Amino acid sequence: AVVCYWLWTSLSEWADGVAGAQQDAMLAGSIESLLAGIAGVVSMPVLLWAGMRVLRERGNHLLVILGAIVWIFAGGHVVEDSVSTVGTAVTLALFAVFGSLLSTVELPGS
């Protein structure tokens, strides 16, 4: 969660920098903001899937799918809204707890 948060935040700051540098241009930084959002959202399921593969875990499709859905809201909230450092830490910790609970569920036949 911290890596994905860092990636999303860094790319969002990059997009804001592009928009600030070209203030007179219409839609300046829009493509960069879109890329930052896509990379921030897509990075979570990819990292969850890769982590499960490295650990040789099978049947954790529910973790990847629901973790990605929850990340859209939790990650989006801490990146796009002005959340304090403590609020960000609590949100990321709750996301990790939620992911830990989901990782215990295995789909049959996988």
DSSP file (Angstrom, degrees, kcal/mol; ACC not computed):
  #  RESIDUE AA STRUCTURE BP1 BP2  ACC     N-H-->O    O-->H-N    N-H-->O    O-->H-N    TCO  KAPPA ALPHA  PHI   PSI    X-CA   Y-CA   Z-CA
    1    1 A A     >        0   0    0      0, 0.0     4,-2.5     0, 0.0     5,-0.2   0.000 360.0 360.0 360.0 -38.4    0.0    0.0    0.0
    2    2 A V  H  >  +     0   0    0      2,-0.2     4,-2.7     1,-0.2     5,-0.2   0.903 360.0  49.0 -67.3 -40.4    2.9    2.4    0.8
    3    3 A V  H  > S+     0   0    0      2,-0.2     4,-2.5     1,-0.2    -1,-0.2   0.931 113.8  45.7 -64.8 -45.0    4.6    1.7   -2.5
    4    4 A C  H  > S+     0   0    0      2,-0.2     4,-2.6     1,-0.2    -2,-0.2   0.889 113.3  50.3 -66.2 -38.8    1.3    2.3   -4.5
    5    5 A Y  H  X S+     0   0    0     -4,-2.5     4,-2.8     2,-0.2     5,-0.2   0.932 111.6  48.3 -62.5 -46.0    0.6    5.4   -2.4
    6    6 A W  H  X S+     0   0    0     -4,-2.7     4,-2.7     2,-0.2     5,-0.2   0.918 112.8  48.1 -61.0 -44.4    4.1    6.8   -3.1
    7    7 A L  H  X S+     0   0    0     -4,-2.5     4,-2.4     2,-0.2     5,-0.2   0.940 114.5  45.2 -61.0 -49.0    3.8    6.0   -6.8
    8    8 A W  H  X S+     0   0    0     -4,-2.6     4,-2.1     1,-0.2    -2,-0.2   0.910 115.1  47.5 -63.9 -43.4    0.4    7.7   -7.1
    9    9 A T  H  X S+     0   0    0     -4,-2.8     4,-2.4    -5,-0.2    -1,-0.2   0.918 112.1  49.6 -64.7 -44.2    1.4   10.7   -5.0
   10   10 A S  H  X S+     0   0    0     -4,-2.7     4,-2.0    -5,-0.2    -2,-0.2   0.918 113.0  46.1 -62.3 -44.4    4.6   11.2   -7.0
   11   11 A L  H  X S+     0   0    0     -4,-2.4     4,-2.2    -5,-0.2    -1,-0.2   0.857 111.1  52.7 -68.8 -34.0    2.8   11.0  -10.3
   12   12 A S  H  X S+     0   0    0     -4,-2.1     4,-2.3     2,-0.2    -2,-0.2   0.897 108.9  49.7 -66.8 -39.7    0.1   13.4   -9.1
   13   13 A E  H  X S+     0   0    0     -4,-2.4     4,-2.2     2,-0.2    -2,-0.2   0.884 109.7  52.3 -64.3 -38.1    2.7   15.9   -8.1
   14   14 A W  H  X S+     0   0    0     -4,-2.0     4,-2.1     2,-0.2    -2,-0.2   0.924 109.9  48.3 -61.2 -45.3    4.3   15.6  -11.5
   15   15 A A  H  X S+     0   0    0     -4,-2.2     4,-2.3     1,-0.2    -2,-0.2   0.895 110.9  50.3 -64.0 -40.2    1.0   16.2  -13.2
   16   16 A D  H  X S+     0   0    0     -4,-2.3     4,-2.4     1,-0.2    -1,-0.2   0.878 109.0  52.8 -64.9 -37.2    0.4   19.3  -10.9
   17   17 A G  H  X S+     0   0    0     -4,-2.2     4,-1.9     2,-0.2    -2,-0.2   0.894 109.4  48.2 -64.4 -40.4    3.9   20.6  -11.9
   18   18 A V  H  X S+     0   0    0     -4,-2.1     4,-1.3     2,-0.2    -2,-0.2   0.920 112.8  48.2 -65.3 -43.5    3.1   20.2  -15.5
   19   19 A A  H  < S+     0   0    0     -4,-2.3    -2,-0.2     1,-0.2    -1,-0.2   0.883 112.6  49.3 -64.8 -38.2   -0.2   22.0  -15.1
   20   20 A G  H >< S+     0   0    0     -4,-2.4     3,-0.7     1,-0.2    -1,-0.2   0.832 108.2  53.2 -69.8 -32.7    1.5   24.8  -13.1
   21   21 A A  H 3< S+     0   0    0     -4,-1.9    -1,-0.2     1,-0.3    -2,-0.2   0.780 115.9  39.5 -73.0 -27.0    4.2   25.3  -15.6
   22   22 A Q  T ><  +     0   0    0     -4,-1.3     3,-1.2     1,-0.1    -1,-0.3  -0.480  69.8 152.1-120.1  59.7    1.7   25.8  -18.5
   23   23 A Q  T <  S+     0   0    0     -3,-0.7    -1,-0.1     1,-0.3     5,-0.1   0.795  71.8  51.7 -64.3 -30.1   -0.9   27.8  -16.7
   24   24 A D  T 3  S+     0   0    0     -3,-0.2     2,-0.3     2,-0.1    -1,-0.3   0.592  90.4  94.9 -84.7  -9.4   -2.1   29.6  -19.9
   25   25 A A  S X  S-     0   0    0     -3,-1.2     3,-1.3    -6,-0.2     2,-0.2  -0.654  81.7-116.1 -86.2 136.1   -2.6   26.3  -21.8
   26   26 A M  T 3  S+     0   0    0     -2,-0.3    -2,-0.1     1,-0.3    -1,-0.1  -0.516  96.3   2.5 -70.8 133.3   -6.1   24.7  -21.9
   27   27 A L  T >  S+     0   0    0     -2,-0.2     3,-1.9     1,-0.2     4,-0.4   0.761  86.3 177.4  62.0  28.9   -6.2   21.3  -20.1
   28   28 A A  T <   +     0   0    0     -3,-1.3    -1,-0.2     1,-0.3    -9,-0.1  -0.451  68.9  12.4 -63.5 128.9   -2.5   21.6  -19.2
   29   29 A G  T 3> S+     0   0    0     -2,-0.2     4,-2.5   -11,-0.1    -1,-0.3   0.453  91.4 118.7  84.5   1.7   -1.6   18.5  -17.2
   30   30 A S  H <> S+     0   0    0     -3,-1.9     4,-2.3     2,-0.2     5,-0.2   0.922  77.2  45.0 -67.0 -43.9   -4.8   16.6  -18.0
   31   31 A I  H  > S+     0   0    0     -4,-0.4     4,-2.5     2,-0.2    -1,-0.2   0.904 114.3  50.0 -66.7 -39.8   -3.0   13.7  -19.7
   32   32 A E  H  > S+     0   0    0      2,-0.2     4,-2.4     1,-0.2    -2,-0.2   0.895 110.4  50.0 -65.2 -40.1   -0.5   13.5  -16.9
   33   33 A S  H  X S+     0   0    0     -4,-2.5     4,-2.3     2,-0.2    -2,-0.2   0.900 111.0  49.6 -64.2 -40.5   -3.2   13.5  -14.3
   34   34 A L  H  X S+     0   0    0     -4,-2.3     4,-2.5     2,-0.2    -2,-0.2   0.925 111.9  47.7 -63.5 -45.0   -5.0   10.7  -16.2
   35   35 A L  H  X S+     0   0    0     -4,-2.5     4,-2.7     1,-0.2     5,-0.2   0.888 110.7  52.3 -63.4 -38.7   -1.8    8.7  -16.4
   36   36 A A  H  X S+     0   0    0     -4,-2.4     4,-2.3   -25,-0.2    -2,-0.2   0.921 111.5  46.5 -63.4 -43.7   -1.1    9.3  -12.7
   37   37 A G  H  X S+     0   0    0     -4,-2.3     4,-2.2     2,-0.2     5,-0.2   0.918 113.7  47.3 -64.5 -44.3   -4.6    8.0  -11.8
   38   38 A I  H  X S+     0   0    0     -4,-2.5     4,-2.8     2,-0.2     5,-0.3   0.937 114.5  46.1 -63.9 -46.4   -4.3    5.0  -14.0
   39   39 A A  H  X S+     0   0    0     -4,-2.7     4,-1.7     1,-0.2    -1,-0.2   0.888 113.0  51.0 -64.0 -38.4   -0.9    4.1  -12.7
   40   40 A G  H  X S+     0   0    0     -4,-2.3     4,-0.5    -5,-0.2    -1,-0.2   0.872 116.3  39.8 -66.9 -37.3   -2.0    4.6   -9.1
   41   41 A V  H >< S+     0   0    0     -4,-2.2     3,-0.5    -5,-0.2    -2,-0.2   0.899 117.6  46.7 -78.7 -42.1   -5.0    2.4   -9.5
   42   42 A V  H 3X S+     0   0    0     -4,-2.8     4,-1.6    -5,-0.2     5,-0.2   0.775  99.8  68.9 -73.7 -26.2   -3.5   -0.4  -11.6
   43   43 A S  H 3X S+     0   0    0     -4,-1.7     4,-2.5    -5,-0.3    -1,-0.2   0.849  92.8  59.1 -63.7 -33.2   -0.4   -0.7   -9.5
   44   44 A M  H <X S+     0   0    0     -4,-0.5     4,-2.8    -3,-0.5     5,-0.2   0.965 107.2  41.3 -65.8 -54.0   -2.2   -2.2   -6.5
   45   45 A P  H  > S+     0   0    0      0, 0.0     4,-2.6     0, 0.0     5,-0.2   0.878 115.5  53.0 -63.2 -32.5   -3.7   -5.3   -8.2
   46   46 A V  H  X S+     0   0    0     -4,-1.6     4,-2.7     2,-0.2    -2,-0.2   0.933 112.3  43.8 -65.0 -44.8   -0.4   -5.9  -10.0
   47   47 A L  H  X S+     0   0    0     -4,-2.5     4,-2.6     2,-0.2    -1,-0.2   0.884 114.0  50.4 -69.0 -37.6    1.5   -5.7   -6.8
   48   48 A L  H  X S+     0   0    0     -4,-2.8     4,-2.1    -5,-0.2    -2,-0.2   0.941 113.7  45.2 -62.7 -45.8   -1.0   -7.9   -4.9
   49   49 A W  H  X S+     0   0    0     -4,-2.6     4,-2.1    -5,-0.2    -2,-0.2   0.926 114.1  48.7 -63.2 -45.1   -0.9  -10.5   -7.7
   50   50 A A  H  X S+     0   0    0     -4,-2.7     4,-2.5     1,-0.2    -1,-0.2   0.905 110.3  51.9 -63.7 -40.7    2.9  -10.4   -7.9
   51   51 A G  H  X S+     0   0    0     -4,-2.6     4,-2.0     1,-0.2    -1,-0.2   0.896 110.0  48.4 -62.1 -40.3    3.2  -10.8   -4.1
   52   52 A M  H  <>S+     0   0    0     -4,-2.1     5,-2.8     2,-0.2    -1,-0.2   0.860 111.5  50.4 -68.6 -34.8    0.9  -13.8   -4.2
   53   53 A R  H ><5S+     0   0    0     -4,-2.1     3,-1.1     3,-0.2    -2,-0.2   0.912 109.3  50.4 -68.6 -41.5    2.9  -15.4   -7.0
   54   54 A V  H 3<5S+     0   0    0     -4,-2.5    -2,-0.2     1,-0.3    -1,-0.2   0.894 113.0  46.3 -62.8 -39.6    6.2  -14.8   -5.2
   55   55 A L  T 3<5S-     0   0    0     -4,-2.0    -1,-0.3    -5,-0.2    -2,-0.2   0.461 111.6-125.2 -80.9  -0.6    4.8  -16.5   -2.1
   56   56 A R  T < 5 +     0   0    0     -3,-1.1     2,-0.3     1,-0.2    -3,-0.2   0.817  53.7 159.6  58.7  34.2    3.4  -19.3   -4.3
   57   57 A E      < -     0   0    0     -5,-2.8     2,-0.3    -6,-0.2    -1,-0.2  -0.667  21.5-163.0 -85.7 141.8   -0.1  -18.7   -3.0
   58   58 A R        +     0   0    0     -2,-0.3    52,-0.1     1,-0.1    49,-0.0  -0.872  61.3  31.2-121.6 155.9   -3.0  -20.0   -5.0
   59   59 A G  S    S+     0   0    0     51,-0.5    48,-2.1    -2,-0.3     3,-0.3   0.739  71.9 126.3  75.1  24.8   -6.7  -19.2   -5.0
   60   60 A N     >  +     0   0    0     -3,-0.2     4,-1.7     1,-0.2     5,-0.1  -0.124  22.8 122.7-105.9  37.3   -6.4  -15.6   -3.8
   61   61 A H  H  > S+     0   0    0      1,-0.2     4,-2.7     2,-0.2     5,-0.2   0.865  71.9  58.1 -63.7 -35.9   -8.4  -14.0   -6.6
   62   62 A L  H  > S+     0   0    0     -3,-0.3     4,-2.5     1,-0.2     5,-0.5   0.891 103.9  52.2 -62.5 -40.2  -10.7  -12.5   -4.1
   63   63 A L  H  > S+     0   0    0     42,-0.3     4,-2.1    39,-0.3     5,-0.2   0.933 112.7  44.0 -60.3 -47.6   -7.8  -10.6   -2.5
   64   64 A V  H  X S+     0   0    0     -4,-1.7     4,-1.8     2,-0.2    -2,-0.2   0.928 118.2  43.0 -66.8 -45.3   -6.7   -9.2   -5.8
   65   65 A I  H  X S+     0   0    0     -4,-2.7     4,-1.9     2,-0.2    -2,-0.2   0.963 121.6  37.0 -68.3 -53.1  -10.1   -8.2   -7.0
   66   66 A L  H  X S+     0   0    0     -4,-2.5     4,-2.7    -5,-0.2     5,-0.2   0.854 115.1  55.9 -70.6 -33.5  -11.5   -6.7   -3.8
   67   67 A G  H  X S+     0   0    0     -4,-2.1     4,-2.1    -5,-0.5    -1,-0.2   0.900 108.4  48.6 -62.7 -39.6   -8.2   -5.2   -2.8
   68   68 A A  H  X S+     0   0    0     -4,-1.8     4,-1.5    -5,-0.2    -2,-0.2   0.901 112.3  48.3 -66.0 -40.7   -8.1   -3.4   -6.2
   69   69 A I  H  X S+     0   0    0     -4,-1.9     4,-1.0     1,-0.2     3,-0.2   0.932 113.9  45.4 -66.0 -45.7  -11.7   -2.1   -5.7
   70   70 A V  H  X S+     0   0    0     -4,-2.7     4,-3.1     1,-0.2     3,-0.3   0.869 108.3  58.8 -65.9 -35.5  -11.0   -0.9   -2.1
   71   71 A W  H  X>S+     0   0    0     -4,-2.1     4,-2.0    -5,-0.2     5,-0.9   0.858  96.7  61.3 -63.5 -35.0   -7.7    0.7   -3.2
   72   72 A I  H  X5S+     0   0    0     -4,-1.5     4,-0.8    -3,-0.2    -1,-0.2   0.918 115.8  32.6 -56.2 -43.2   -9.6    2.9   -5.7
   73   73 A F  H  X5S+     0   0    0     -4,-1.0     4,-1.9    -3,-0.3    -2,-0.2   0.929 125.4  40.4 -81.3 -47.7  -11.5    4.5   -2.8
   74   74 A A  H  X5S+     0   0    0     -4,-3.1     4,-2.1     2,-0.2     5,-0.2   0.957 122.3  40.4 -68.3 -50.7   -8.9    4.3    0.0
   75   75 A G  H  X5S+     0   0    0     -4,-2.0     4,-2.1    -5,-0.3     5,-0.3   0.906 115.6  51.6 -64.9 -42.3   -5.9    5.3   -2.2
   76   76 A G  H  XXS+     0   0    0     -5,-0.9     4,-2.5    -4,-0.8     5,-0.5   0.878 109.0  52.1 -61.7 -37.6   -7.9    7.9   -4.1
   77   77 A H  H  X5S+     0   0    0     -4,-1.9     4,-1.6     1,-0.2    -2,-0.2   0.940 113.2  41.4 -64.9 -48.0   -9.0    9.4   -0.9
   78   78 A V  H  <5S+     0   0    0     -4,-2.1     5,-0.5     2,-0.2    -1,-0.2   0.792 122.3  40.9 -74.6 -26.1   -5.6    9.8    0.6
   79   79 A V  H  <5S+     0   0    0     -4,-2.1    -2,-0.2    -5,-0.2    -3,-0.2   0.920 123.7  33.0 -85.4 -47.7   -4.0   11.0   -2.6
   80   80 A E  H  <5S+     0   0    0     -4,-2.5     2,-0.2    -5,-0.3    -3,-0.2   0.798 112.9  60.5 -85.0 -29.5   -6.6   13.3   -4.0
   81   81 A D  S  <<S-     0   0    0     -4,-1.6     2,-1.6    -5,-0.5     0, 0.0  -0.582  96.5-102.1 -94.1 160.8   -8.1   14.8   -0.8
   82   82 A S        +     0   0    0     -2,-0.2     2,-0.4     0, 0.0    -3,-0.1  -0.651  54.8 169.9 -85.5  90.6   -6.1   16.7    1.7
   83   83 A V        -     0   0    0     -2,-1.6     5,-0.0    -5,-0.5    -5,-0.0  -0.822  31.9-118.0-104.1 139.4   -5.5   14.0    4.3
   84   84 A S     >  -     0   0    0     -2,-0.4     4,-2.5     1,-0.1     5,-0.2  -0.151  29.1-104.8 -68.7 169.4   -3.1   14.5    7.2
   85   85 A T  H  > S+     0   0    0      2,-0.2     4,-2.4     1,-0.2     5,-0.2   0.903 123.3  48.4 -62.4 -42.0   -0.1   12.3    7.7
   86   86 A V  H  > S+     0   0    0      2,-0.2     4,-2.6     1,-0.2     5,-0.2   0.919 111.2  50.2 -65.6 -43.1   -1.8   10.5   10.6
   87   87 A G  H  > S+     0   0    0      1,-0.2     4,-2.4     2,-0.2    -2,-0.2   0.891 111.3  49.1 -61.8 -39.6   -5.0   10.0    8.5
   88   88 A T  H  X S+     0   0    0     -4,-2.5     4,-2.6     2,-0.2     5,-0.2   0.927 111.5  48.7 -64.9 -45.0   -2.9    8.6    5.6
   89   89 A A  H  X S+     0   0    0     -4,-2.4     4,-2.3     1,-0.2    -2,-0.2   0.906 113.0  47.6 -62.4 -42.2   -1.1    6.2    7.9
   90   90 A V  H  X S+     0   0    0     -4,-2.6     4,-2.7     2,-0.2     5,-0.2   0.923 112.2  49.3 -65.4 -43.9   -4.3    5.0    9.5
   91   91 A T  H  X S+     0   0    0     -4,-2.4     4,-2.1     1,-0.2    -2,-0.2   0.923 113.3  45.9 -62.5 -44.3   -6.0    4.5    6.0
   92   92 A L  H  X S+     0   0    0     -4,-2.6     4,-2.1     2,-0.2    -1,-0.2   0.877 112.8  50.9 -66.7 -37.1   -3.0    2.6    4.7
   93   93 A A  H  X S+     0   0    0     -4,-2.3     4,-2.3    -5,-0.2    -2,-0.2   0.917 110.4  48.8 -66.0 -42.9   -2.8    0.5    7.9
   94   94 A L  H  X S+     0   0    0     -4,-2.7     4,-2.6     1,-0.2    -2,-0.2   0.875 109.8  52.7 -64.3 -36.3   -6.6   -0.4    7.6
   95   95 A F  H  X S+     0   0    0     -4,-2.1     4,-2.6    -5,-0.2    -1,-0.2   0.912 109.0  49.5 -63.5 -41.6   -6.1   -1.3    4.0
   96   96 A A  H  X S+     0   0    0     -4,-2.1     4,-2.2     2,-0.2    -2,-0.2   0.893 111.3  48.9 -64.1 -39.8   -3.3   -3.6    5.0
   97   97 A V  H  X S+     0   0    0     -4,-2.3     4,-2.3     2,-0.2    -2,-0.2   0.922 111.4  49.7 -64.9 -43.6   -5.5   -5.2    7.7
   98   98 A F  H  X S+     0   0    0     -4,-2.6     4,-2.3     1,-0.2    -2,-0.2   0.914 111.9  48.5 -60.8 -43.6   -8.3   -5.6    5.1
   99   99 A G  H  X S+     0   0    0     -4,-2.6     4,-1.9     2,-0.2    -1,-0.2   0.872 109.0  53.6 -64.3 -37.1   -5.9   -7.2    2.7
  100  100 A S  H  X S+     0   0    0     -4,-2.2     4,-0.6     2,-0.2    -2,-0.2   0.905 109.8  47.3 -64.4 -41.3   -4.6   -9.6    5.4
  101  101 A L  H >< S+     0   0    0     -4,-2.3     3,-0.9     1,-0.2     4,-0.4   0.911 112.4  49.6 -65.8 -41.7   -8.1  -10.7    6.2
  102  102 A L  H >< S+     0   0    0     -4,-2.3     3,-1.4     1,-0.2   -39,-0.3   0.825 101.2  64.1 -66.2 -30.7   -8.8  -11.2    2.5
  103  103 A S  H 3< S+     0   0    0     -4,-1.9    -1,-0.2     1,-0.3    -2,-0.2   0.703  93.6  62.0 -69.4 -16.8   -5.6  -13.2    2.0
  104  104 A T  T << S+     0   0    0     -3,-0.9     2,-0.5    -4,-0.6    -1,-0.3   0.667  87.0  87.6 -80.1 -15.8   -7.0  -15.9    4.4
  105  105 A V    <   -     0   0    0     -3,-1.4     2,-0.4    -4,-0.4   -42,-0.3  -0.727  61.1-169.9 -87.4 126.6   -9.9  -16.6    2.0
  106  106 A E        -     0   0    0     -2,-0.5   -46,-0.2   -46,-0.1   -47,-0.1  -0.956  20.0-129.6-117.7 135.9   -9.1  -19.2   -0.7
  107  107 A L    >   -     0   0    0    -48,-2.1     3,-1.2    -2,-0.4     2,-0.1  -0.646  34.5-109.9 -79.0 135.6  -11.4  -19.9   -3.6
  108  108 A P  T 3  S+     0   0    0      0, 0.0    -1,-0.1     0, 0.0   -49,-0.0  -0.374  96.5  17.7 -67.5 143.6  -12.1  -23.6   -4.0
  109  109 A G  T 3         0   0    0      1,-0.1   -50,-0.1    -2,-0.1    -2,-0.0   0.604 360.0 360.0  77.5  13.0  -10.5  -25.4   -7.0
  110  110 A S    <         0   0    0     -3,-1.2   -51,-0.5   -52,-0.1   -50,-0.1   0.439 360.0 360.0 -99.8 360.0   -7.9  -22.7   -7.7
